[in-house]
Amino acid sequence: MSKKKKFKKFSKNQMLEEIKKSETTFPEKSPVNTNQNNNISAKTPEQKSISPNSEYNYVKSDLKKIIVVFSVIILILIGIIIINQRTVWLSNFSDMLVKTLNINQ
């Protein structure tokens, strides 16, 4: 026996009624004094003053990680080039891959 899920089916009218019930009315905003706005705008540059060293510490750590990863990749590629020039192992390995994967041009 299979279990069937039963979902409540709503008509459009029922959905609209539920939405109307859930809506709330917001009180009107009181007018703001223009003098208060000027004072707030004057304070914002002082609040945003952050030293450049603390602001970009996370960026510096990410850049260090990226540099390490790129240097490891470059070292691996240089190692593969040296192995390819001194031995025939990579060309034999690539031939084996071509045969097993049926990659023919």
N, C-alpha and C positions, 0 to 999 in steps of 0.2 A: 504494500500500500504506500502510495506516495502522499506526502502531506502538501496541501495547497495552502498558500498564504492568502488570507482574506484581507483585503485592503478596504478601508472605508471609502466609499465613493461619494464625492461631493458634487453637487451641481454648482454651476457658476453663481447662482444667486446665494447659495449658502456660503460660498467662499467670499463673496463680496460683503456679506453681512459680518463674517468673522473679521475681515480686514477693517471694516468700519468700527467694530467694537474695540479692536486693538489700537486704533489710532488715538493719539493723545493730542490735545491742543496745547500749544506752547504760548506762554504769556508774552505780550509785546515787550520789546526791549525799551528801557528808559533811555532818553537821549543822553549822550556822553558829553561831558564838558570838554571844550577844545583845549583848555589849559591843561587838563590831565593828559591829553594826547601829546602835547609838546613836552611835558615832563617825562613821559615814558620813552619817547623817541630820543631824548637826550641821554637816557640811562643805558640804552642798548649798546653803544660802542664800548662802554666801560665793562659791561657784562661779557661781551664777546672777546675780550682781550685774553688770549691764551698764548702761552709761549710756543714758538714754532717747534721746539724740541719735543714737547709732550704731545703736540698735535699729530706729528707724523711718525711716531715710534712704531706703530703697527705697520706702516708702509715700509719702513726700513727693514723690519724683520722679514716681511714678505719678499722684499728684493734680495735679501741675503739668501733665503731659501731658493729663490729662482736661480740665482747665480750658481749655487751649489749644484742644483739639478742639471743646469746647462753644462757645467764643467764635467760632471760625471758622464753625461751623454757624449760629449766631445772626446773624453778619454776612451770610452767604449768604442766609438767609431775609429779612433786612431789605432786602437788595439786590433780591431777587425781588419783594417787596411794592412797593418804589418803582418798579421797572420796570413792574409790572402797573398801577399807578395812572397813570403818565405815558404809556404806550404801549398799543397794542392787540396788540402782538406776541405776548404770552403767551396771550391768548384765541384768537388765530388758530392758534397752535401747538397748543393743546389741542383745538380743533375738528378740526384735521388728524389728530391722534392718534386721536380718537374715530372718524373716518371710516375710517382705515386699519386699525384694530384691530377694527372693527365692534362697538364698545361702545355699545349703545343701551339706554336705560332704558325 
